[in-house]
Amino acid sequence: MGRALSGFVSGLQFKPLNGFCNRVDTPPRSLQTTMNVSIFLSKLLIHPVKFFNLPPFLCATCAPDPRIFMQFKPAVTALVTALALASLLSGCKKEEAAPAAPTPQVGVVTLQPQAFTLTSELPGRTSAFRIAEVRPQVNGIILKRLFKEGGDVKAGQQLYQIDPSVYDATLKSAEANLRSTKSISDRYKQLVDEQAVSRQEYDTALANRLQSEASLQSAQINVRYTKVYAPISGRIGRSSVTEGALVSSGQSDAMAVIQQLDPIYVDVTQSSVELLELRRELESGRLQKAGDNAAAVKLTLEDGSQYKLDGKLEFSEVSVDQTTGSVTLRAVFPNPDHTLLPGMFVHAQLQSGVNSAAILAPQQGVTRDLKGTPTALVVGPDNKVELRQLKASRTVGNQWLIEDGLKAGDRLITEGLQFVRPGVEVKATEATNVGAKSPAPAQTAKIAVGGKGE
């Protein structure tokens, strides 16, 4: 009976089901697999001993009574048939197609040309408008120091008093000598008219008188030099001498230094390469010269704060420093509160020119490849992503000044860059990760000495 069932299952053609499966595009291989499984189960359940091909001596001892299987034959037949039909129908099910991937959504910024003033930010240091080193012009002992160290002094204010006793005595001697030579010269003048003395004697007496007058003037000057005065107005530093110190007219050290701080100089340096590039851009018309306030200079202090008063550009050095390859520019700033002190490190902003149609790209949309070349992804007219290589050498606030690679109307991707690649079709929406743009006049192209800033 089991052999008959096995033959029945193996010979079954499943014509109705085959037609059904063909209508739903069931693969033929799936149907064959289902039939093989049905045959395997029928043989195993109905004749397990014959299926495993056991030896006769084992069959006699371990094989169960065939009558037991005959009792369960209807149930086994039904079970095999159910398994075969379930497996067959499951194979007839059409595999569901994977859902299509959604179109990536990206945030874009549409680039528009705008005018702004190109401003070079250059490092520099402050220096005093005028510097005067106070030195003694006569030898002597310091009797008094008449100023407060670190305070302000006026031109002509007495600073030191040198012992004048020696010079007072020299002055009195010169005065007495002058009176003597003057008396002799006057008497010889009358005698030479009467021809009582020779003309030569009169000339000698006159020369002695003139020499005495010169000696008197020298003595008077030395007496005045014992009082040391401030040559300029400004702030005076510490004194290098105290009362009782011996000073001399030939000493190398200054007794004190006075610096005029209002106004004050700011010396900045600009790369000669940048200077040449700026001139080429002006000549080509890409940049226009700034207005009448082109020489106005703004200043940023060491702590990042802005100096409240503007300065003016005084001059540019006529030669390039061979060691640094830079040119020195000097600006002068009013400094009434003495906020600026000599030697402070500052940044000066100089207006270089005006670009009337600049393309500014947000920094979120500009990246660099492995070679360091700036690149950007834009959405083309067909809504597909395009890769652009850029020339962006300056930063303008939180944006890049694009010299090449992007144009007006380009849709620059700033959101979702990690989900797209060139050639992929995307859905573009307005970006939300780009902050408000600063006003054009306040935009600054930061340039550092020796290269472009970023």
C-alpha positions in Angstrom: 0.0 0.0 0.0 2.8 2.3 0.9 4.5 1.5 -2.5 1.2 2.3 -4.2 0.9 5.7 -2.4 4.5 6.5 -3.2 4.0 5.7 -6.9 0.8 7.7 -6.9 2.6 10.7 -5.5 5.5 10.4 -7.8 3.3 10.0 -10.8 0.9 12.8 -10.0 1.0 15.5 -12.7 -0.7 18.3 -10.6 -2.2 19.6 -13.8 -4.8 22.0 -12.2 -2.3 23.3 -9.8 0.3 23.6 -12.5 -2.0 25.7 -14.5 -2.8 27.9 -11.5 0.9 28.4 -10.7 1.6 29.2 -14.3 -1.0 32.0 -14.1 0.7 33.6 -11.1 4.1 33.1 -12.6 5.3 30.5 -10.1 8.8 29.3 -11.0 8.8 25.7 -12.3 11.7 24.9 -10.0 9.5 25.6 -7.0 6.9 23.0 -8.2 9.5 20.3 -8.7 10.9 20.9 -5.2 7.4 20.5 -3.7 6.9 17.2 -5.5 10.2 15.8 -4.3 9.4 16.8 -0.7 6.0 15.0 -0.9 7.6 11.7 -2.2 10.2 11.9 0.6 7.6 12.2 3.3 5.4 9.4 2.0 8.3 6.9 1.9 9.5 7.9 5.4 6.2 7.7 7.1 4.7 4.6 5.4 7.7 2.4 5.2 10.5 3.7 7.5 12.3 0.3 7.5 12.5 0.1 3.8 13.3 3.7 3.5 16.4 3.4 5.6 17.3 0.0 4.0 17.9 -1.8 7.3 19.3 -5.4 7.3 16.9 -8.3 7.7 18.2 -9.3 11.2 17.5 -5.8 12.4 14.1 -5.6 10.9 13.1 -8.7 12.8 14.0 -7.2 16.1 13.4 -3.5 15.9 10.9 -3.0 13.2 7.4 -2.3 14.6 4.4 -4.4 13.6 3.2 -3.4 10.1 -0.4 -3.7 11.4 0.3 -0.6 13.5 1.1 1.5 10.4 -2.0 0.1 8.7 -4.1 1.5 11.4 -2.6 5.0 10.9 -2.6 4.8 7.1 -5.5 7.1 6.5 -4.0 9.7 8.9 -0.6 9.4 7.4 -2.0 9.8 3.9 -4.0 12.8 4.9 -0.9 14.4 6.5 1.3 13.8 3.5 -1.4 15.2 1.2 -1.8 18.3 3.4 1.9 19.0 3.6 2.3 18.6 -0.2 -0.6 21.0 -0.9 0.6 23.6 1.6 4.1 23.5 0.2 2.8 23.6 -3.3 0.5 26.6 -2.7 3.2 28.5 -0.8 5.5 28.0 -3.8 2.8 29.5 -6.0 2.8 32.8 -4.1 4.4 35.5 -6.1 7.4 37.1 -4.4 6.6 40.7 -3.5 8.8 43.2 -5.2 11.0 45.4 -2.9 9.6 48.9 -2.5 11.4 51.5 -4.5 13.8 53.7 -2.5 12.4 57.2 -1.9 14.1 60.1 -3.7 16.6 61.8 -1.3 15.7 65.2 -0.1 18.3 67.9 0.2 18.4 71.5 1.3 19.7 74.0 -1.2 20.6 77.7 -1.3 20.2 79.5 -4.6 23.2 81.7 -5.2 22.7 85.3 -6.1 25.3 88.0 -7.0 25.8 90.8 -4.5 28.1 93.8 -4.1 30.4 94.1 -1.1 33.6 95.9 -0.2 36.7 93.8 -0.2 38.6 94.5 3.0 42.0 93.2 3.7 42.7 92.3 7.4 46.4 92.8 8.1 48.4 92.2 11.3 50.5 94.9 12.7 51.8 96.7 15.8 51.4 100.1 17.3 54.2 102.5 17.6 54.5 106.0 19.2 53.9 109.0 17.0 57.1 110.6 18.4 59.8 109.3 20.8 62.3 111.4 22.7 65.1 110.0 24.8 66.0 112.4 27.6 69.8 112.6 27.9 72.2 114.9 29.9 74.2 117.5 27.9 76.5 118.3 30.8 78.3 116.3 33.4 77.2 116.5 37.0 75.3 115.0 40.0 71.5 114.6 39.8 70.0 116.8 42.6 66.3 116.3 41.9 63.8 114.3 39.8 60.9 116.6 39.1 58.3 114.2 37.4 56.2 111.2 38.2 57.2 108.1 36.4 54.5 106.9 34.0 52.8 110.2 34.0 52.1 112.8 31.2 54.5 115.6 30.8 54.4 118.8 28.7 57.0 120.1 26.3 59.3 122.4 28.2 58.5 120.9 31.6 61.6 120.5 33.8 62.4 116.9 34.6 65.8 116.8 36.3 68.1 119.3 38.1 71.9 118.7 37.8 74.3 120.3 40.3 75.0 123.8 38.7 77.7 125.0 41.1 80.6 124.3 38.8 78.8 125.9 35.8 77.8 128.9 37.8 81.4 129.6 38.7 82.4 129.2 35.1 79.7 131.7 34.1 80.9 134.3 36.6 84.5 133.9 35.3 83.3 134.3 31.8 81.4 137.4 32.7 84.5 139.0 34.4 86.7 138.1 31.5 84.3 139.7 29.1 84.3 142.9 31.1 88.1 143.0 31.0 88.4 142.4 27.3 85.7 144.8 26.5 87.4 147.6 28.5 90.7 146.9 26.7 89.2 146.9 23.3 87.3 150.2 23.9 90.6 151.9 25.1 92.6 150.6 22.2 90.0 151.9 19.8 90.6 155.5 21.0 94.4 155.0 21.0 94.4 153.6 17.5 92.5 156.7 16.3 95.2 158.8 17.9 97.9 156.5 16.5 99.1 155.8 20.0 98.9 152.0 19.4 99.3 149.9 16.3 96.4 148.6 14.4 97.5 145.1 15.1 97.3 145.6 18.9 93.8 146.9 18.5 92.7 143.9 16.4 94.1 141.6 19.0 92.2 143.3 21.8 89.0 143.1 19.7 89.5 139.4 19.1 89.9 138.8 22.8 86.7 140.5 23.5 84.8 138.4 21.0 86.3 135.3 22.4 85.2 136.3 25.9 81.7 136.9 24.6 81.6 133.3 23.2 82.9 131.9 26.4 80.2 133.7 28.3 77.5 132.3 26.0 78.9 128.8 26.4 78.9 129.1 30.2 75.3 130.4 30.1 74.3 127.4 28.0 75.9 124.9 30.3 74.1 126.5 33.2 70.8 126.1 31.4 71.7 122.5 30.6 71.8 121.7 34.3 68.0 121.9 34.1 66.8 119.0 32.0 63.5 119.8 30.2 61.0 117.6 28.3 61.5 118.1 24.6 58.0 116.9 23.6 54.7 116.3 25.2 53.7 112.8 26.0 53.9 110.0 28.5 57.2 109.5 30.3 58.5 106.1 31.4 60.5 105.1 34.3 63.7 107.0 35.3 67.0 105.2 34.9 68.7 107.6 37.4 67.9 108.8 40.8 69.1 111.6 43.0 72.8 111.5 43.6 73.6 109.7 40.4 76.5 110.9 38.2 75.5 111.6 34.6 77.7 112.7 31.7 77.0 114.2 28.3 78.4 111.2 26.5 76.5 108.4 28.3 74.7 105.8 26.1 71.7 105.2 28.4 68.8 107.7 28.4 67.7 109.0 31.7 64.0 108.6 30.6 62.0 108.1 27.4 59.0 110.2 26.4 56.5 108.9 23.9 53.7 110.8 22.2 50.7 108.6 22.2 48.1 110.9 20.7 48.0 110.3 17.8 49.6 106.9 17.4 51.0 104.9 14.5 50.0 101.4 13.4 52.4 99.6 11.1 51.0 96.7 9.2 52.5 94.3 6.7 50.9 93.0 3.4 52.3 90.3 1.2 53.8 91.6 -2.0 52.0 88.7 -3.8 48.6 89.9 -2.5 49.5 93.5 -3.5 50.2 92.4 -7.0 47.0 90.3 -7.2 44.9 93.2 -5.9 46.4 95.5 -8.6 45.7 92.9 -11.3 42.0 92.6 -10.2 41.7 96.4 -10.2 43.2 96.6 -13.7 41.0 93.8 -15.0 37.8 95.4 -13.7 36.8 92.6 -11.4 37.3 95.0 -8.6 36.5 98.7 -8.6 38.3 101.2 -6.4 36.6 102.1 -3.2 35.2 105.6 -2.7 36.7 108.7 -1.0 37.0 106.8 2.3 39.2 104.2 0.7 42.1 105.3 3.0 40.0 104.8 6.1 41.3 102.1 8.4 39.5 100.2 11.2 41.3 98.5 14.0 40.7 95.3 16.0 42.5 95.0 19.3 44.2 91.9 20.8 41.1 90.9 22.8 38.9 90.9 19.6 37.2 94.2 20.4 36.8 96.9 17.8 38.7 100.2 18.4 36.1 103.0 18.4 38.0 105.5 16.3 39.0 105.1 12.6 42.4 105.9 11.3 43.9 107.0 8.0 46.5 105.4 5.8 49.6 107.5 5.8 51.9 105.9 3.3 53.2 102.6 1.9 56.8 101.6 2.0 58.6 101.9 -1.3 60.5 98.6 -1.0 59.8 95.0 -0.2 61.3 93.4 2.9 63.6 90.7 1.5 63.4 88.5 4.6 59.5 88.4 4.7 58.5 89.3 1.2 56.1 91.9 2.5 55.4 95.6 2.3 54.9 97.8 5.3 51.9 100.1 5.5 51.6 102.9 8.1 48.3 104.3 9.4 47.7 106.9 12.0 44.9 106.8 14.6 43.7 109.3 17.2 44.3 108.1 20.7 42.9 110.6 23.1 42.3 108.1 25.9 45.6 106.4 25.5 43.8 103.1 24.8 46.5 102.2 22.3 50.0 101.7 23.7 53.2 101.2 21.7 54.0 97.6 20.9 50.4 96.3 21.0 49.5 93.6 18.4 46.4 94.6 16.4 44.6 93.8 13.1 43.9 96.6 10.7 41.1 96.4 8.1 41.9 98.3 4.9 39.3 98.7 2.2 40.9 97.4 -1.0 38.1 97.5 -3.6 34.5 96.8 -4.4 33.2 93.7 -6.1 29.8 94.5 -7.6 28.8 90.9 -8.6 30.4 88.6 -6.1 29.2 85.0 -5.6 29.2 84.1 -1.9 28.7 80.5 -0.9 27.8 79.3 2.6 30.6 77.4 4.3 28.2 74.5 5.0 28.1 73.7 1.3 31.8 73.8 0.6 34.1 70.9 1.4 37.6 69.8 0.4 38.7 66.6 -1.3 41.7 64.5 -0.4 43.9 66.9 -2.4 42.6 69.9 -0.5 40.7 71.3 -3.4 37.4 73.0 -2.4 34.4 71.3 -3.9 30.6 71.7 -3.8 27.5 69.7 -4.8 24.8 71.5 -6.8 21.4 70.4 -8.1 21.3 70.6 -11.9 18.4 71.5 -14.1 17.4 67.8 -14.3 17.4 67.6 -10.5 20.5 65.5 -10.5 23.5 66.1 -8.3 26.6 67.7 -9.9 30.1 67.9 -8.5 31.9 71.3 -8.9 35.5 72.1 -8.2 35.8 75.6 -6.8 38.4 78.4 -6.5 37.7 79.9 -3.1 40.6 81.8 -1.6 38.9 84.2 0.9 36.3 84.0 3.6 33.7 86.6 4.0 32.1 86.2 7.4 30.6 82.7 7.4 30.7 82.4 3.6 33.3 81.7 0.9 34.1 84.2 -1.8 33.8 82.1 -5.0 36.1 83.1 -7.8 35.4 80.2 -10.1 33.2 77.0 -10.1 29.8 78.5 -9.2 27.6 81.1 -10.9 24.4 83.0 -10.1 21.3 80.8 -10.0 23.2 77.6 -9.0 21.4 75.6 -6.3 24.1 74.7 -3.8 23.4 71.8 -1.5 24.0 72.6 2.2 21.8 69.9 3.8 21.8 66.2 3.2 25.3 66.1 1.7 25.9 62.7 3.4 23.0 61.0 1.6 23.7 61.9 -2.0 26.4 61.6 -4.6 27.0 63.0 -8.1 24.5 61.7 -10.6 21.7 60.9 -8.1 18.3 62.4 -8.6 17.2 64.4 -5.6 14.3 66.5 -4.4 15.5 70.1 -3.6 14.0 72.2 -0.9 15.0 75.5 0.7 17.8 75.0 3.2 17.3 75.8 6.9 20.8 75.4 8.2 22.1 78.7 6.7 22.0 81.6 9.1 21.1 85.2 8.2 23.6 86.9 5.9 25.5 89.9 7.2 25.1 93.2 5.4 27.4 93.7 2.4 29.3 96.7 3.7 30.2 94.9 6.8 31.5 91.8 5.0 35.3 91.4 5.4 37.6 89.3 3.2 40.2 88.2 5.7 43.7 88.0 4.3 46.8 87.1 6.4 50.3 87.9 5.5 51.9 85.3 3.3 48.6 83.7 2.2 44.9 83.9 2.1 42.9 83.6 5.2 40.1 81.0 5.6 
